[in-house]
Amino acid sequence: MRVEPKGDQRTTELSVPNAKTARVDQLPNSEASWFDQAVRPEQQGRQAQRPEPTKRVDQLQGQASQRQEPPRQEPQRQEPQRQEPQRQEPQRQESPRQEAPRPEQPRPVPPPRQEPRDLPVTGYDEEPEDRLTTDEPKKSRKPLVVVLSLLVVAALAGATVYAVNEFGGTKAIETRPPAPPAVVQPLVKAATAGGPAPTPAGVQQALAGPSGNGALGTLTGSVIDPASGAALWQRGDTTPATPASSLKILTAAAALLSLEKTDQLSTKVVQGAEPGTVVIVGGGDPTISGAPGRSVYPGAATLDDLAGQVKAKGPVTKVQFDLSRYTGEALGPQWESVDIAGGSVAPIVPFMLDGGRIDQTNVNGARTGSPAQAAADAFAQRVGASAATAGAAPQGAQVLGEIKSAPIEQLVDNMMQISDNVLTEAIAREIAIKTGNEASFAGGVKAVRDVLTKNGFDLTSATFVDGSGLSATNKIPAKLLTDVLTAAAKPTLDDPRTAKLRPLLTALPVAGGSGTLAGRYTGTAAPGKGWVRAKTGTLTGVNALAGVVVDVDGRVLVFSFMSASPRNPETEVRPALDVMAAALRGCGCS
């Protein structure tokens, strides 16, 4: 069903029928990433007392001995590799020891520090000396405090280190050099282009079994070594196939290549033509939050902020909204209106809240068929006006309030993580405006094609009608996806495209960890968990996976797989694609 524009206003929005099918990637319930663990707190530094240069060190027995001179505080030593906030410990008073007729002033001695036990660590090995517990007897801890204090003072002074033993007499002092600093070793091997280079024969052997899974139906794809540019595996990689949401890779790449990463989308409210009237000028930001702190879009601007700015300028009696930034149809070619209630999309207009979601916290929840009207009414309610109406902003009108989106780079990251169709189409229109095309579906597609072609990518066999991949008529070859990802994943910046495209890699969901891959990579695909980053794609009878993986030799590989199959996507097709990518992780394919 298409929306026909009325008169000059061409963004008429839709009523919502009941949902029938889900047409795009559905995210699993949000869970903590498998790799998110708390870092084990390090030891705090201890205060040290500087020994007098002309006095010997007294024996350490029983309770801590008192010194003749009043204590003075030395500067706290900072550990060379760890900086933790200094914890203030309570002090206690001890009775002075009587060694001379003149009474001594009691010296405060800090109580033994309670060390945390059995906390998880992540990323690094711990040295044995980091594993202190509270099970040591008090009489053995106090000499240790003095020993460490003397070591700290002497090290700071650059002098010989005198370590105090628990023994008395002439053995109370011995000389030894300071301990070397702790060596920190990462548990994860760094990706490098210097590892053994994979070979086509090795990769083909690794994928022979997984690619033969009958659940994959008609499979096309390719695997590339971005360090050398060598093609390692190919199957119909130049044959156009339906990409579903993996098409978002092209829109994201065009945005990173043509827009400034720090650009923001601005929504303004201006003075209307009549007293008390204000006009909301839609600026193309679909991420504005209607309930602060509850948005699926990190860093989103808030409607409350915009309303607060306007209310501070004076009373408002009438609210209008201007949607003239976009032109053309509000729903894309071959889109179905049933997908609005299904949560896949909302009409594409330049002013809305939370991507048109009715429940702004539910990333897969139903959306409204009238996102601009709903957003304008919510604004009118906040400023104490009646229901909003469509209108045009006067030329050169005074700006009463303005809010801005997160930067483009963050918007690209978010659209890739949650596979958000509305946000993707908004970004495609920003590319169109930047390149001088009309802000419509056709203009966005033309802009994406023009930017990628200008940057050396071959789109001659690619045909697509939207920027998000929601249309089943879109067709692109797997090689186009791997070509774009290869440019982003090159180990050096000799290619001028690489620096601009690098954020594309970190925007890809992590297998078993984030976004549309958070609930995947279990069972036989588990070896790829955490090592695969990829964009998913799902339509009826179509599944795709395209991204990067680090193999066991530390080599980065780029891949794209597209499957056309009538088999169950949840239990058969997607798991089979995950196994293929996991096989590349386990591939020592040199």
N, C-alpha and C positions, 0 to 999 in steps of 0.2 A: 504494500500500500504506500502510495506516495502522498506527500502533503503539497497541495497546490497553494501558491501564495495568493493573498487577497489584496488587490490594489497595489499600492506602493510597498506595503509591508509584506515581504517575501519570506518571513520566518515563522509563519503560522505553525503552531505546535499541535501535537496530537493527543487525542484521548487514548487510553491504554487498554487494550484487550487483555484477556487472561493469558498468562504464559503457557506455551506449549512445548517449546524445545529450548535447550541451551545451545548457543551457537559459538561461544568462544571459550577460552580457557577458564576453568573454574578453580579458584584457589581453595586449598584445604583450610581447615580451621587453623587459626594462628597458634603456633606453639613456639616455645623457646628453641632456638637453633641448637642442634646437637653439639656444636662445638663451643657454645657460650658457657664458660665456666668462670667462677670467681678466681682471681689471682691470689695466691697465698700471701698474706701480709709479711713483709720482711721485718727483721729485727730492728727495733728502734735503737738509736745511739744512746750511750750512757755518759753521764757527766763524769769528768775526771778531775783528780786532784794532782797538782804538780808537786813532786817531792822537792824539799829544800836541797840545794846543791851541796851543802856542807854536812848534812845529817845522814846517818845510816837509816835503812828501812827496817822498822820494827818487825818482830815476829808477828805472824798472823795466827792467832789461836782463839777459839771460841767466838765471842762477840767481837765486832769490829773495834779496834783500838782507837783512842782519841789522840789528836795531835796537839802539841803545845801552841802552835800558831793558829790564829783564827782561820777558818777555811776561806778559800777564795775560788770563785767559779771560773773555770776555763771555758773558752769557746767550744761550742758543740761541734764535734767532728762530723763532716758529711761523708757518708759512704760513697765511693767513687762511681758505683754503677746503679745505685738505687737511691731515690729521694722520696722519703715518706714524711708526712707531717709529724712534727715533734709532739709526742704525747706528754702532757704534764702529769707527773706522778706525785701522789701525796708523800710528804715527808714525815718522819717520826723522830721523836727525841729519845736518846739513850743516855743513861747515867754516865757521867765522866769517870775515867779511871784515875785513882789517886796515885800519882807517881812522885809528887813533890808537895811540900807544905802549902804552896799556893794552889788554890782550887782552880780547876780548868772549866772553861765554858763548854757546855755540851755541844757536840757537832751533829747536825741532822744527817741521818743516813737513810737514803731511799730504800724502801722495802724491796725484796726480790720481785722482779718483773714477772707477771703472769704471761707466759707465751701461749699463743693460740696453737691448737693441735689439730692435725689431720685435716687441714684445709686443702681443697683441690688446687692444683696449679695447671697452667696451660701454656704451651709454647716453649718452655725451657726446662732443662734439668736443674735440680737443686744440688748444691754442694752439701756434704754430710754435716758441716758446721751450721747449716741453716735449720737443722732439724732438732733444735732444743725443745725440751719439754719441761713441765713443772714438777717432774718426779724427783729431781735432785734434792738431797738434803740441804737445809739452809746453811749448814756450816761449810759445805763445799762451794756454795754459790758466792758467798761474800768474798773469799779470797779471789775468786774469778773476776769479780767486779773490780777489785783493786788492781789485779794483773792487767786487765784490759785498759783501765784508766792510765796506768803507767806506760803501757805501750802507745796509747794515743798521744800522751803528752810528749814522750820522747820522739815519736815519729814526726809530730808537728814541729818540734824544735830542731829536727835534723841531726839529733845526737845519737849516740849508741843506745840501743834498747836494753833496758834492764828488766828482766822478767822475774817476778817474785814467786818462789816455790812455797809450798805449805810447810816446808821443813824449817827448823831453827838453826842457830849457829852459823858457821861459815858457809853452809850450803844455802843460805837464805837468798843469795843473789847469784844469778848466772847470766852470761852475756850470750845473746843470739840475735840473728838478723830478723827483721820483720817478715811475716808471712806474705807470699805473693798474692796479688788480687785474685779473686775467684774468676774462673773461666766459665763463661756462659755459652752453652752450645745449643743452638736451635734444634728442635725435634723434627722440623719439617725441612726437607731438602729444597733448596731454592731452584726455581726454574732457570734453565740456562740453555743458550744455544750451543754451548761447548760440549754437551753430552753426546753420547753416541747417536749418530744420525739414523733415523728410521729408514728402512728401505721399502719399496713397493711390495716386494715379496713377503717381507715380514708382516706388514699391515694386512695384506690380502689373506695371509694365513690366519691372523688373529680374528679377522672378520668373517671368515668363510662359514663358520658355524652360525653365529648370530644373524648374519644377513640372509641365511637360508630359512629362517623361521617363517613358516607358512602364514602366520598371523599378520605379517607385514604386507601381504598382498603385493601390489605393484610398488616396488621400492626404487627410488632414485636417490642419488647422493654422491658426495665426494669427500675425500680427506686430503688435506694439504699440510706440508711442513712449511710454516711461515718463515723459518730461518733461511731456507734454501729456495722456497717457492716450488718445490717438487710436488707433483701430484702422486699420492701414495695409494689411493683407491678411488675408483670411479665406476659408477653404474648409472647410465642414462643421465649424467650430470648436466648435459646441455639440452635435455628435453624438458620443456616447460611443464610444471605440475602445480597443483593448488598449494600455496604455502600456508594458508590460514594466517594465524597471528605471527608466524615467523617473518611475514612481510614487514613487521614493525622494525626489523633490523635496517631496512632500506630507509624508512622515514627517520629513524634515529640518526643514521649516518648522515643523511642530507642535512638534518638540523645542526649536527656538530660541525659540519663542513661549511655551513653558510651563515649561521647565527653566532653572535657572541655568547660565550658560555655564561657570562654574567648578566645577560639581558633578562629583564623581568617584564611580565605582563601587567599593565596598569588598568585599574578600574576607577573611574572618577564619577563624582556627582557634581553637577554644575547648576547654576541658577537658571530657573526656567523663565519663560517669557512673561509670566504673570507673577505678581507678588505672592510669596508663600509656596510657589511651585518649584520643585527641584527635579532634575532629570538624571537618571543613572545612565552613564555612557558605558555600554559593554565593551571591555577591552580584550576579550578573548581568553580570560582566565577562568577555566571551569573548576578550579580547585578551591575557590573561596569557601571558607568554613562557616556553616550556619550554627555550629555549636563548638566553641573553642575547646581544644584539647581532645576532641573526639573524631578528628578527621583521618581518613585513610591516606591523606596527602601530607607528608612531613613539610613543615615550614609554611603551611598555607596561611594566607591573609584571612582576616575574619570580618564578617558582616557587622559585628558589634563595633569594631574599630571604625569602620566607615560611617555607620550611623552616629556614633559618638562625635565624630568630627563635624558632621552636618548639624546636629542638634546644638552644638556649641555656637554656631553662627546665627541662630535665630529659629523661631517657630516655623514648622512645615505644615502646610494644609493639604498639599497635593503632590503625589509622586508619579513620575512617568519614567519609562525605560526605553532607551534608544539602542536598537540592535543592528544598526546600519553598517557595522564593521564587516559583517559577512553577507554574502549574496547567495542566490541559488537555493536549492532544496535543502531541507533540514535533515533528511535521511538519505543515506548513500544509495547508489544504484544497486539493485538486487538485495537491498536490506529488507527485512521483514519487520513490521511493526510489533509483532509478537515478541521480538527480542527486547523491547523496552521493559515490559513487565517481567521478562526473563532475567533482567539484570545485565544484559550484555551491552546496552547502548541507551542513549537518550538523544532526542533531536539536537543537532549541533547548532547551538546559538552562542553568541559571544558573552552572555551573562547568565550564570547559573550558580548554584551552590552544590558543593560536594559531588560534582560530576553528574548532577541530576538525581542522586540517590535519595530515596525516601527515608531510609535509615542510614545516616551518614557514617555509621560505624561498620556496616555490613558491606564488605567489598564486592560481594556477589549478589547483593540484594536488589529488589525491584527498583526501577527508576521511574520518574514521572514523565508523562508525555508533554508537560508544559513547564519546563524548567525555568524559563525566564520569568514567567508570570508568578510562579511560586517564590522565586528569589526576590522579585520586586515587592510582592505582598509582605514577605518577611521583613524587608527593609522598612516599608511603610508602617508596619506595626511598631517597629522599634523607635521611629521618630514621631509617632502619634498621629499619623495621617490615615486617611481612608485607603481602600484598595487601590493598587497602582494600575495605570493604563499605559498602553504603548504611546510613544511620542518621539519627537525629534529635538535634539539639543540645539539651542540657538548658536549661531556662529560666534566665536570669541566670547562665550559666556564665562562668567566668573566661576572658578573652581572652588567648591565648598568642602570637598573631601577627596582623598585619594588613598588607595591601598595597592600594594604590589605583591605579585606572586613570588615564589621561590625562584632562584635563577634557572635559566634554561637547562643547564647541565643537570640540575637536580630534578627538574621535571622529566627530562629524558630518562633518568635513572628510575624514577617512580613509574613511568608508563611501561617500562620494560619489566620491572619486577612484578607488578600486578596485572600486566597485559591489559591496560586500560584503554578501551577503544575511543572514548570521548576525549580524553587527554591527547591521544595520538592524533586525532583529526584536528584538534585545536592547534597542535604544533605544526601539522602540515599546512594549515592556513597561514601561520606566521611565516613559514618558509615562502609561501606564495606572495605574501605582502612584501617580504624583504627582496624578492627577486622580480617584483613588478607584475606579478600575475594576479588574477582576481581571487578573492578569498572564498573559494567554493571547493566542492569536491574535485571538479575538473581542474581548477587552478592549482590545488594542492598536489594532485598527481603530476601535472606538468612541471611544477616547481621541483619536486623530488627527482623526477627523471632528468631534468636539465642540470641540476646540481651534481648528480652522480655521473652523468655523461661528461660533464665538464672536468670532472676529477678522474677520468680515465676508465670508468667501469662500463662494460658492454651490456646495454639493455635492449639490444635489437630484438631478442626473442622473448622479452618480458612484456606482458600486458597486465595492467591492473587499474582498477577504477576507484580505489579508495586508499587511504594511507594506513589503515589499521589491519587489513586482511580479512575483514568480516564478510566480504562478498565471495561467494563460491566461484565466481567467474574469473577471479584473479589467477594468472598463470605466470610463474617465473621458473627459470632453471636453478637447480641446486648449486651450480657453479657460481652464479651471481652472488649467492649468500656467502659462499666460502671465499670468493674474491674480496668482498667487503671486509669480512672478518680477518682475512690474511693481512690486509693493509693495516688493520688495527693492531694485530698481534706481532708484527715484525720486531725482532729484538733490538734493532737500532732505529734511529730517527733520520736515516738517510732519505727515506721517502717523506716528503713534506706532508702527506696525508696522515701519517702515523700519529704524530703528536695530537692532531685534532680528533682523531678517531679513538685514541686510547681509552677515554671514558666509556666507550661502548662496551668494552670487555668487563669492567667492574659493574656495569648496569645489568649484566646477565644474571639471572637467578642462579644460586648455588645448589647443586644436587643434594637433596636431603636437608637443606639448610634455610633457604629463603624463597620468597615469591612463589611462582607457580611450580617450582620444583621442591618445595618444602616437604611435601608428603610422599615424594617418590624416592627411588633408589633403595629399595629393600630387596630381600631375597637374593637372587643370583646377580642383581645389579648393584648390590651393596658395596663392592670394591670401588665403584665410581663416586661414592658419597664423599662430598667435600672436594673432589678433584675435578669434577665436571662443572662447567658454567655454561648454560645454554638457554636460548629462547624457545619456548614451546609454541605449538600451533595446533588448534583443534577446531574442526568443523565436522558436520555429519559425514562419516566415511573418510575423513582426512585427518592425519596426524603428522606433525613435523617436529624436528628437534635440530637446532643449529647452534653451534658455539665452539668452545675451546676445552681442551683437557690437557693436563700435565701427565706424561707417562712416567713409568717407574725410573727411567733414566734422567728425569728432570727436563725432558724435551716438551715444548708446547706444540700441540697438534690442533688444527682447525678442522671442523667437520660440519656437514649438513646432511640430514636424512629426511626424506619426505615419503610418507606411506599413504597409499590409497587402498583401503581395506574395509570390508563390511563387518569384520570381526569386532568383538567387544573392545572398545578403546580403553576402558578402565583396567580390565583384567588381562588383556592379551596384547593389544597393539602398543600402547605406551610402555608397558614393561619390556617389550621386545626392543623398542628403540633405546631404552635406558641400558639394556644389556649390551647393545652395540657400542654405545659411548663408553661404558665401563670396560669393555674389552680393549679399547684404545688406552685406557689408563693402565691396564696390566700388561701392555705390550712393550716388551724389550725388543723392539722390532729392528734392530740393527743387523 
